[in-house]
Amino acid sequence: MSAVFLPLFLAGAAYFGVWAADTASGDSPGRGTLVVVAVVCGALALLAAADLLVVNRRLRDERGSASP
């Protein structure tokens, strides 16, 4: 699942970040809300990347220690 959600969260962080940068005062949603959503997407992307690293390491260790 992390392989699917990592690019989605990265795209979401970029999208909301650009949207926040283009938001004028008085627009709805406000700049602060969009920045928070972009940061949350970025944090979830980091979590997904860490999960992928752990899964890949465990798979590599399991394949290396298995004897035929």
CORJO-V393501 format. One record per pair of residues at least 6 apart in sequence whose ideal C-beta (glycine too) atoms are under 7 Angstrom apart, sorted by the first residue. I is the first residue (numbers start at 1). J is the second residue. D is the distance in Angstrom with one decimal. If there is no record, write none. Layout:
[[I;J;D] [I;J;D]]
This chain:
[[2;48;4.2] [2;51;4.4] [2;52;4.8] [3;52;6.4] [5;48;5.1] [6;45;5.9] [6;48;4.1] [6;49;5.8] [6;52;6.6] [9;41;4.9] [9;44;4.6] [9;45;3.7] [9;48;6.1] [10;45;4.9] [12;41;3.9] [13;38;5.1] [13;41;3.9] [13;42;4.2] [13;45;6.1] [16;34;5.2] [16;37;4.8] [16;38;3.8] [16;41;6.2] [17;38;4.3] [19;34;5.4] [20;31;5.1] [20;34;3.6] [20;35;4.9] [20;38;6.1] [23;30;7.0] [23;31;4.6] [23;34;6.2]]
